[in-house]
Amino acid sequence: MPTKKYPGKVLLLFLLLIVTFSCRKPYDPPLTNGSGSYLVVEGLINSGGDSTIIKLSRTVKISSKTSVNPELNALVEIEGDQNVSYPLTEISDGVYACAGLNLDASHKYRLNIKTTNNKQYLSDYVPVVTSPPIDSVSFDQNGTTSGPGLNIYANTHDANNKARYYRWEYQETWEIHPALESYYKSNGDTVLPRDMVHDNIYNCWQSNKSSVIILGSSAKLTQNVISNSLLVTIPSTSEKLGDQYSILVNQYALTPEAYSFYTNLKKNTEQLGSIFDAQPSEIAGNIHNVSDPSEPVLGYISAGTSTSQRIFIKKGQLIYNWKFTPYYADCKIFFDDHYRIPCCYFSAVAGGITINQVDEYINYNKDGGNTAPLLPLEPISQPGQGIVGYTATIPECADCTLRGSDIKPAFWPQ
């Protein structure tokens, strides 16, 4: 049978490829490349017993050397539609807070901001939306199309049928260990046993906050239930799964308007890249400059409460043999005849000069600045001589405080 040819379809595909690649242009957000500096408002008016925290900052140019530009010394207060107000105090640069307000949920509230350049910003009055409890934070080990991994989900429902739109944030914490454990240390002049209680550099913790917008809605479902809303996927090679991992999930209930704002923001910040993705659009919040409504103000103020839940996942709970990739994968122990670092070993060199190798490699006050100091690990003993030296390694391979905190979090299991 003769082979069929499709010249028309081939030509159409060729033209489509030309259009696709010729139409892709860099998108430079006008707010960050323009000459103006615009107010950014982040936070939630907490209607319950928890503190309200509002963060104010200014946009910066993409080319700027700094990414942080806090709005200092502003006057910030919460106003209710029943003519009540609650002032916030600046607790750190650009961060304003007040203690739990226990607001009347039958009223609406807004944010009033007065900056040092005599500009006033008001948010729209918004209703109080109370988040239902998180039913559970669950996980499975199915991974994604990019490879095996651990998926973590949020599950919730509203028995009162009031909340239909949700947003989640999370904070991860995990235990880390260096490749090697150091039982000794140098005070600069002498090698001493390490205090393994107060100076343990083998057990540390790292933390990370969610950096993407996570949304969910039951508005189009027959039941007001959110089941297995994906929060994060952790690759099986991640160090987070090396020992014990914890995630604290915060859940917020949204109004339809707030949900629309975050959906638009998510499209503009996370889904750009091709002509088939959502294109950049104006992100209209609910905060306005009183005297100049045309001035862009970035942010959306909601009022309500949040709920949270924390879970722990131990390596032993995982059904697969997860093999994470160490942060430093090429750690060496210096201990053989070539790298021996004995405390009292002297070798003659030209001119009759002798070198104490412990002082050269470990006791940093005595190395003359000629070598990078190593951390002693364990003693090397010889029969009848006692300790004659120490195994050692570079600090990155034995000191977890170079990447994390050696202070155990208060919520961590004992």
KEKOLTOR-895244 format. One record per residue (C-alpha): residue in three letters; x, y, z. Coordinates in steps of 0.02 Angstrom, whole numbers, plus 32768, in hexadecimal, padded with zeros to 4 digits. Layout:
ALAXYZ...
***
This chain:
MET800080008000PRO804A80AA7FD1THR807A811E805FLYS800381B08079LYS80468260807DTYR7FFD82F280DDPRO8052838F8098GLY7FC7840180D7LYS7FD183C1818AVAL809083C9818BLEU808B847D814ELEU800A84AB81D3LEU8075845E825DPHE810F84BA821DLEU80B48561821ELEU8072853F82CELEU81238521830FILE815F85C382C0VAL80D286258311THR80EE85D283BAPHE81A785FD83C8SER819E86A78373CYS811486E383E8ARG816E86BA8489LYS81B0875B84D2PRO81F7877E857ETYR817287BE85F4ASP81B2884E865DPRO8134887886E5PRO8112893386D8LEU810A89498794THR81BD891387B1ASN820B8965871AGLY81AD8A09872ASER81E98AA08788GLY81648A92880FSER816E8A3588B4TYR80C789E888E0LEU808189B18987VAL807588F689A8VAL7FFF88BC8A33GLU8004880B8A77GLY7FA187BF8B05LEU7EF987908B4EILE7E8787EB8BC6ASN7E7987608C46SER7DCC87658C90GLY7DF286E48D18GLY7E6886D98DAAASP7F0986D28D45SER7F72876B8D1CTHR7F5687D08C7FILE7FF887EB8C20ILE800288608B89LYS80A088748B21LEU80BB89138ABCSER814389288A3AARG8169897E8996THR818B893388EBVAL823D893888ABLYS8284893287FCILE82BC888A87B9SER836988D487A1SER8371890F8857LYS83F688C288C6THR837988B18955SER82D9884C8959VAL8298889189FEASN8250893F8A0DPRO81E3894B8AABGLU816889D98AC5LEU819F8A268B6AASN81458A8F8BEDALA80988A828BA1LEU7FF88A988C05VAL7F9289FA8BF1GLU7EEA89D18C3DILE7E56895E8C24GLU7DAD89B18C12GLY7D0189628C26ASP7C61899B8BD1GLN7C1A89B98C80ASN7C948A4B8C9CVAL7D1889ED8D01SER7DD389EC8CE0TYR7E6989888D1BPRO7F1A89CD8D06LEU7FAD89608CD2THR805F89768D13GLU80FC89678CA8ILE815688D38CF7SER81E388CB8C77ASP820E89238BD4GLY816E892A8B70VAL811288AC8BDDTYR807988EA8C3EALA801888838CBDCYS7F9688828D46ALA7F5D87FE8DC2GLY7EC287948DA9LEU7E2887FF8D87ASN7D9787818D90LEU7D3387E98D15ASP7C7787E48D01ALA7C6287758C68SER7BBC87C68C3AHIS7C1788658C03LYS7C9388908B79TYR7D4488D38B8DARG7DC9892D8B2ALEU7E7E89678B38ASN7EAE8A1F8B44ILE7F638A4B8B1CLYS7FB68AF68B26THR80698AFF8AE8THR80F08B7C8B16ASN80DD8BD38A6DASN802B8C038A9FLYS7FD48B838A31GLN7F3C8B268A71TYR7F098A788A37LEU7E658A218A60SER7E31896F8A3CASP7D7D89458A14TYR7D10890C8AA4VAL7D13884E8AA5PRO7CA987CF8B01VAL7CEF87588B83VAL7D0986AA8B39THR7D3086218BB8SER7D98858E8B7FPRO7D5684E28BADPRO7DD184688BFEILE7E4B84068B91ASP7E0A83558B91SER7EB5830B8B71VAL7F5E83238B1FSER7F8382828AC2PHE800D823F8A51ASP803181B889D2GLN80CC81808973ASN8090818388C1GLY80FE8215888DTHR80E1826E87E9THR810A82588731SER81B582A28757GLY81E3821287CAPRO81BF81BB886FGLY819782278904LEU812A824C8999ASN808582A9897BILE803683088A0CTYR7F7E83398A0AALA7F0083A18A6BASN7E5083628A8DTHR7DC083CA8AD1HIS7D0483E98ACDASP7C8D846A8B12ALA7BF9841F8B6EASN7BA984CD8B75ASN7BB684DC8AB8LYS7BFB858D8AC2ALA7CAE857A8A86ARG7CC1854489D0TYR7D69859289A3TYR7E10856B89F6ARG7EC6859B89F8TRP7F52853B8A4CGLU800185668A87TYR807F84F38AD9GLN812584F28B34GLU8196845C8B27THR821984298BA7TRP828F83978B98GLU8323834E8BF4ILE83CD83508B9FHIS847182F98BC5PRO851D83128B78ALA8571827E8B27LEU85EB82678BB8GLU85DF82818C75SER866282E48CD4TYR868882B08D88TYR8718832A8D9ELYS873883E28D81SER87C7845D8D84ASN87C984FA8DEFGLY8847853E8D74ASP88DE84FE8DD2THR88AF84518E13VAL883E83C18DE0LEU87BD839C8E67PRO872B83238E7BARG868B83728E3CASP85F983918EB4MET857B83228E59VAL84EA836F8EBBHIS850B84288EA7ASP857B84278E0FASN853083A08DA2ILE854283CF8CECTYR84F9832F8CA6ASN843F83528CC4CYS83F283EB8C71TRP834E84258C28GLN831F84858B8CSER827B84DB8B63ASN822685198AC5LYS818585778AA2SER811285588A0FSER813B85C9897CVAL80A885A78909ILE7FEF85D08915ILE7F8885368943LEU7ECD85448926GLY7E3584D3892BSER7D7A84E58912SER7CE0847A892CALA7C6D84F988D7LYS7C4D84878841LEU7C4183E788A6THR7BA1839588E3GLN7BEC83848991ASN7C4D840889F0VAL7CE583988A04ILE7D9A83B489D2SER7DF2830D89BFASN7EAC82F6899FSER7ED683A7896CLEU7F8F839A893FLEU7FFF840B89A8VAL80AF83D4897ATHR81108344892BILE81B983168975PRO823082B78901SER826D82118945THR832082508939SER82FC82E589ABGLU835D82F78A4DLYS82B583208AA0LEU828F82668AA3GLY833682338AEEASP82FB82268BA3GLN825E827F8BE0TYR81F283018B8ASER816583718BC7ILE80EA83E38B6ELEU807884648BBEVAL7FE4848E8B4DASN7F7F852E8B61GLN7ED385388B10TYR7E7485D78AE5ALA7DC085E68AA9LEU7DA686698A21THR7D1B86CF89D7PRO7CFA86B3891DGLU7D4E875C88FBALA7DEB872D895CTYR7DF186848905SER7DE686DB885CPHE7E76874F888ETYR7EE886C088C2THR7EBB865B8827ASN7EEC86ED87B8LEU7F8B8709881CLYS7FB98652880CLYS7FA28657874FASN800F86F2873FTHR809B86B587AFGLU80A385F98792GLN805885CB86EALEU80AF863C866CGLY812185F185EASER80CB85D08544ILE8040861584D7PHE7FD185898517ASP7FE185C385CCALA7F79864B861DGLN7FBA86F485E6PRO7FEC8780865FSER7F5987E5869CGLU7F3A886E8719ILE7F2E882C87CBALA7EA88897881EGLY7EA6888C88DBASN7E3088DE8956ILE7EA589668999HIS7EA28A178953ASN7EFA8ABD8962VAL7E738B3289A3SER7EAD8BCC8944ASP7EEB8B7288A8PRO7E838AD78880SER7EEA8ABA87E2GLU7F878A928847PRO7FA789D68849VAL7FA6898688F5LEU7FD988CF88FFGLY7F80885D8978TYR7ED8882089B6ILE7E9588308A67SER7E2087AC8AACALA7DD687978B59GLY7DBC86F48BB3THR7E1386688C0FSER7E8B85E28BD9THR7E9C852E8C10SER7F3984C58C13GLN7F7884148C25ARG802683C98C33ILE805E831A8C08PHE810582C08C18ILE814882418B9CLYS81D781CF8BCDLYS824581778B50GLY820B80D08B96GLN815780F78B64LEU818480F98AACILE816480578A52TYR81F0806E89D5ASN82A9807089F6TRP82C1812B89DCLYS8374815889B3PHE8389821289C3THR841B826E8977PRO848F82B58A00TYR84AC836F89F9TYR8568834D89F6ALA857A82A8899CASP8639829E8991CYS867282A38A46LYS871B82598A72ILE876882248B16PHE8821824E8B1FPHE887281C48B82ASP88E781578B1BASP89A581658B12HIS899A81ED8A90TYR891B82588AECARG894782278BA0ILE893882BF8C12PRO898B82878CB5CYS899D82F88D4CCYS8A5582D88D66TYR8A9582A18CBEPHE8B2683098C7FSER8B7582F68BD5ALA8C1A833F8BA5VAL8C1C83B08B0DALA8C9E84178AB7GLY8CFB84888B2FGLY8CD4841D8BC6ILE8C2684688BE0THR8BA583F48C2CILE8AE883FE8C15ASN8A6383CC8C93GLN89D7838F8C22VAL894D83A68CA3ASP897E845C8CB0GLU898B84688BF4TYR88E0841E8BCDILE887284288C6AASN88B184A98CE9TYR888585438C85ASN88E485BD8CF4LYS898585658CC7ASP8971853C8C0FGLY89BA85E08BD7GLY892885FC8B63ASN897385818AE7THR88E884FF8AE6ALA882D84F98B01PRO880984AC8BADLEU87C283FE8BB9LEU874B83BD8C3FPRO878F832C8CA9LEU871B82958CABGLU876582098D16PRO880E81E68D64ILE889281778D15SER88E7810B8D98GLN898680A38D91PRO89B380178E0CGLY8A1D805B8E98GLN8A10810D8E55GLY8959813C8E74ILE890F81BE8E01VAL898781E88D75GLY891182488D06TYR885F82618CC9THR87F782388C34ALA87B382D98BE9THR874B83218B5DILE871883C88B13PRO8698842A8B7BGLU860C84178AFACYS8611835A8B13ALA8601835C8BD1ASP85AE83FF8C07CYS84F384098BE7THR84EA84BA8C30LEU853484F98B8DARG848A84D58B3DGLY840D84C98BCBSER83E884ED8C81ASP8424847C8D0DILE839384B88D7BLYS830A84358D7DPRO826184828D53ALA81E984898DE7PHE816B841C8D8ATRP81E883958D5CPRO81CF82EA8DAFGLN824482C28E3C
***
